[in-house]
């Protein structure tokens, strides 16, 4: 079995595609590139492609991942180039590497996501004000949020999943960078973190800047 892992970027209008629709776009690009993608067995065979953490509709991302199994070897650089030539504007295959067939699935290992969030305000923040708000946030023992799903309303404590948070005061508002939990052990939404800060402003652009494996010591590594 030949397994390739790719890092890709999602920007522009294509970021408004759902996770499922983006998968279909990628499948079509792989077919047009005439790459030897392996298919599952059974009545309804499908290409063996697996993504990392699902991306919310409308969220731009600088670093998503997917794995694809091939029937025969293709050099990773050739795979990336051939696939990129068939991708629509806004979908950029940044890097492809061959990984061990024994590698655990992306969904099983990615547990940390990095985000860049802009908060716009007509009243400029001071750096001291932002630092104080972040200190108060981290002093809290719990931060309870409510989420609504088809199954009803449910509350979550997102405090354990906020790993780091920094902010820079700007004339038009504040720019935040955060590392939060994602994956099987829980998801923290960047908007929930901003809301918990109780800022006087409106949330602007949100960009996912990375997906990582975070160990118990807090070290982050890319999932290669």
WOBEL-V792882 format. One record per backbone hydrogen bond with DSSP energy under -0.5 kcal/mol. CO is the residue of the C=O (numbers start at 1). NH is the residue of the N-H. Records with the same first field share a line. If there is no record, write none. Layout:
BEGIN
CO=NH, NH
END
This chain:
BEGIN
1=3
2=70
3=99
4=68
5=97
6=66
7=94, 95
8=64
9=92
10=61
11=14
12=15
13=16
14=17
15=58
18=22
19=23
20=24
21=25
22=26
23=27
24=28
25=29
26=30
27=31
28=32
29=33
30=35
31=34
35=37
36=71, 72
38=48
42=45
46=40
47=49
48=69
50=67
56=59
58=60
60=208
61=10
64=8
65=52
66=6
67=50
68=4
69=38
70=2
75=79
76=80
77=81
78=82
79=83
80=84
81=85
83=86
84=87
88=91
90=11, 92
91=93
92=9, 94
95=7
97=5
99=3
100=103
105=108, 109
106=109, 110
107=184
111=182
112=212
113=180
114=209, 210
115=178
116=207
117=176
118=120, 204
119=174
120=202
122=124
126=130
127=131
128=132
129=133
130=134
131=135
132=136
133=137
134=138
135=139
136=140
137=140
143=158
145=156
147=154
149=152
152=149
154=147
156=145, 158
158=161
159=162
161=163, 181
164=179
166=177
168=175
170=173
172=121
173=170
174=119, 176
175=168
176=117
177=166
178=115
179=163, 164
180=113
181=188
183=186
187=189
189=192, 193
190=194
191=195
192=196
193=197
194=197, 199
195=198
199=201
202=120
205=118
206=60
207=116, 209
208=62, 63
210=114
212=111, 112, 214
213=215, 221
215=218
219=215
221=213
222=224
END
